Structure formats: C-alpha cells, structure tokens
Amino acid sequence: MARFWELRPAIRTITAKTDTENRESMRVLAKCGFREVGREDASVVLPAFREGKRDSVVFEEGAPESAGP
C-alpha cells in the first residue's frame, strides 16, 4: 500500500465493502491494513447469489500522515 499512497497523494482514504459472509475477503482486507468501520444493511447486489441486496461490512484505510500534499 505504501507505493499506492506515493503515487496518489491526493487520495486520503480508500473504502471497501464485502459481503458479511465473505470471510476470505475480510481477511485479505485486514492483512492489507484496512480496518472495519461499520456495517450496512441491504447495500450490495451480488448477481451470483440472486437474492437481491445483501448486507455488507465496510472497511477503510487512510493515507499515512507523511503521505500527501
């Protein structure tokens, strides 16, 4: 992620959402430095599930203090 922040100093926060049942994605996001910041009801549509809107977990990662303009 350090290189990402270097190349995009104007971006201060990255947000990611994943299905509440997708433990693998949550694990990958945590390993990349994202932290869970909340949950949203019926906020994502996953066509493969054909169940309409599903709940999601919201993750964020902020730029390091030394990054940016």
N, C-alpha and C positions, 0 to 999 in steps of 0.2 A: 504494500500500500504506500510505502514511502515514495516510490517513484511516481505513483499516480498523483500524490499531493504536489510533488515537484513540478510536474508537467501541467497541472491545472490549479494554479494558485487562487483563482477567483472562486473556486468551489469550496465551500466551508463545511458542508455536511452531505453525506450520502445516506439515503434511506432505502431499505429493502423490506419487502413483505414476503412471507411464506405461509403456506397453509399450516394450520395448527397441528396437523398430523404428520407433517414432513420433518421428522426429527433429524434426518441427514442434512437437510439444508440449514436448519438451525445450528447444527454442529459446525458446519463449514463457515457460516457467518461469524460465529463466536471465535473460531480459530483465526479468522481474518481481522479480528479486532472490533467487530460490531457488538453492540450491547442491545439487549431487549429493552424497548422503551414503551411498549404497550401492546394492546390487542384491539382488533376491530371486528365487529360483528358484520357478517354478510358483506365483505368488502372486496373479495376477489372472485373471479369466474374462472373455473378450470374445466374447459370443454371435455377433457378426458373423463371427468367424473360424472358429467351430465346431471348434476344435482343443483344447478342454479348457483347462486352466490354462496361462498363459504367464508367462514371466519379465518382471520389471519393474525399472525404475530408480526409486529413491526420492530425492525432493528435500525439502529443508526450508528454511524461512525463519523466523528468530527475530525477536521484537519488538526494536525499538531499545532501547538502555539507558535512554533517557529516558522510554520509554512504560511504562505500568503503574502499579499502586498504590504 
